[in-house]
Amino acid sequence: MTAPTVPKSARRKSRELAFQGIYEWLLAGSDAGAIEAFLHERYPTIKLDDAHFQSLLHGALAEAGLLDGLIQPHIDRQTSELSPVEHALLLMGTFELQHHLDVPYRVVINEAVELGKVYGGTDGYKYVNGVLDRIAAQLRQIEVEAANQSHPQGQPASDFSPPPNPYAHVPVSHKAKTAPRRAAPRSGSHPSGPRPPRKV
C-alpha cells in the first residue's frame, strides 16, 4: 500500500499556477486577464492562495521589463535567449524577492527550483537556483548576509554559477520573445506548454 501523497500548500499551488500563466504570456503574449481567466477555467477546483497568485501573475507581467533589467546582469545570455520555463521562473522569483519581503528569500529560491525540476530541462533548475541566489544577494542583502553569518560553514544556496554575462549592458525588451499568436484553444483542449499541475 502506497503512502498518501502530501498535498501541496496553497501558496505553492499559487506559484505553480502563476508560473503557468507567465509561461503562456512569454509564448503567446496573451492578455494577463485572459490568461488568469483561462487558468481558473482549466483548474476550477484547485485550492490556492488567490491573492498571492494574482500578485505574482499580474505583477510579473506588468513589471517584466524592469524584472528583466534585474535579471540581465546575472545571466550569461540575453533574456530573450532563455528557455521560456527558466525565464518564467526567473521573472516570478525576482518579483517575489522584490515585492514579497515577508517570504524568506530561501523559500522563494527553493520554490522556483522545485518548479524547475518538474517543468524544466535536466539542469535548468540549477541555472535558476544560481541566478536567483545572485539576485537575492542584491535585493535582500541584509537578509542574505544575516543568513550567511548564522551558518558560516554552510554551503551557498547556489550550486551553479553562470559565467560572466557579455550582454549585461544591452537594453532589454519588455517581451522575451516574439512568437506568433496562437488561436484561442477550443473547449477541452490544452495549449502546448509545461505539464499542468495535478488537481487536488
N, C-alpha and C positions, 0 to 999 in steps of 0.2 A: 504494500500500500504506500503510495507516494505521499510525501508531506504536503500539506496545503500551501499554496502559494501566498506569500505575504503580499497584501495589497499595497500598491504604490500610494504614497502620500498624495493628498490633494494638490499640494504645491508642485510635486514632481510631475503630476499629470498636466498641470498648468504650463510648466516649462515645455513638456513634450508637445503639447498642442500648439503653443506659441511657436516653437521651432518649426512645426509642420507648416504653419502659416507664413513664416518668414521664408522658408524654403520655396514655397509656392510663389511668393512675391518675387523672389530672385529669378525664378524660371520664367514666369509669365507676366509679371508686372501688374497683377490684378489689384483692384482697389481693396484697401485694408478692410473696409466694411463688408465687402463681398466675400473676402477670404474668411472673416470671422463668422459670417452667416453660414457659409458652406461648411466650416468645421463643426459648428453647432448642429447643423443638419446631419452631417455624417456621423457624429458621435453624440446623439441626443441623450444618452443615459450616463455618459461619463461624469464622474463626480470630481470637480476640481475647484481650486481657489480662483473663482472667476475674476476677482479684482486683480490678482497677480497676473493671470493670463492676459487680461485686457491691457495692463500696463506694459508687459513685455512685448506683446504683439504690436500694439499701436505705437508705443514709444520707440521700439527699434526701427519700425518702418518710417516714422516721422523724422527720426534723427539719423537715418542711415548714413548720410553724407558726413556728418560730424563723427559718427562712430567709426566710419572707415578711416577718417583722419587720425583717430586714436590708434587704430589697429595697424595702419600702414607702416609706421617706423619699426614695428616689432616682427614683421614678416619678411620673407626672402623673395617675394614676388609682388606684383601689383594685386590689389584686392580683386580685380576683375579676373585674375587667373586662378583664384582659389576655387576649389570644388564648391558647389552650392551647399553641400552639407556642412563643410568646415566654415564657409562664410556665414551661413545662417547661425551656427553655434557661436561664432566669434561676435557677431552683431548682438545676439541675445545676451551672451555672457558679459560683454563690455557694457551694455546698457544696464544690466543688473548690478554690476560692480559700481557703476557711476551713480545710479539713482536709488538703489535699494540698500542703503547703508546698514539697515537692520539685519541683513542676511550676511553672515560671516563670509569673507572672501573665499575661504577654502570650500565652503558649501557651494558657492557659485561655480567654482572651477570643477569640483568633483561632479556636480550635476551635469555640466556640459560634457565632461569626459565620459560619463556613463552613457549619455545620449550618442556621443561619437562612437562608442564601442558598438552600439546597436545599429546605427544607421550609416556610419561612415566606412571608409576603406580600412584595410588591415592596420595601418599605423596612423590613420587620420586623427584618432583621439590623442595620440602623443603630441602631435603638432598643436592641436587645440590647447592641450594642457600647458605646453611651453609658452605659447603666445599669451594666453590668459594670465599665466603666472607673471610674466613681464608687465602686462597691463595693470595687474593688481598692485605690483610694486610701485607703479606710477600713481594710480588713482587712490589706493588705500595704503599709502606709505607708512603712516603711523601704526596701523593695524598689522601690516606685514612685519615691520621691524619689531613690534612687541611680540608677535608670534615667534619670530626667529630667536629673540632673546630668551623666550620661555623654553625653547627646545634648541639650544645651540649645537647639539650633536646630531640633531635630526637631519634627515635628508631633505633637500629642497622639494617643493611641491612639483616641480617640473622634472621629467626625466628626458626631456628633449629640448635642445636649444637651437633655434633656427640660426643659420648663418647670417652675416650682416646683409641688410636689405639695400640693394642698389637703387631701389625706387623710393626711398624714404622721403624724398623731397619732391616727388612727382605729384601734382594735384590729383585728387581722386574724385571720381564722379559720384553722383547720388545713387545711381543704379550700378550694380556689379557687372551685369552683362546685358546686352540687348538680345533678346530671344523673341522669335515670332510668337505672337499671341495665339493661344490655343482656343479652339471653340469651347464654349461652355459645356461641361460634362453632362451627358444625358442622365436621366434619372436612373439611379442604381449603378452608375459607372464610377470608376475611381481614376482620377488623373494619375499620370505617371509621377513617381516621386518616391520618397522613402517609405518603407513599410509603415502602415498605420499602427498606432498603439492598440493593444488589445482592450476590448471593453471589459469593465469590471463591475 
